[in-house]
Amino acid sequence: LRVSLTLTPLYDWAARVHGLGPEPWWVWVEDAAEERIHHCELALFPVDRRRKTLDAIVLSFTMAVRDPLPPQFYVRAISDRWSACSHLLELSTNTLELPPPAPPPTELLPLRPLPIEALQDDRFQQFYGYSHFNPVQT
């Protein structure tokens, strides 16, 4: 499941309070039904010193999910520096459809490995440092 989040800070940034560097926040995606964390990432909000604001950032990531999908995922953002600074967002999965599962792998036929002479060209045969192809190459 491909997820793209735009994170926008909703507070005023002040250098004397917040410091001069970026503002770190932990962002993770959790599943309440299985109590599992699907993704975790440290997000750093860059500081625009000219405007004295924090710019929005975009996090894009892929999560492995199982069928059936849980009814929702929760995106939680918690400040790394400030206590009680957090935000929770619910992502509903009611309208999502997973692609069909991949077909099973094709079984190999019981063939004898071909010698590299089957290429019938000396220029191609010199690329191979072995005498016979493996079962997949055959």
Disulfide bonds with the S-S distance in Angstrom:
none
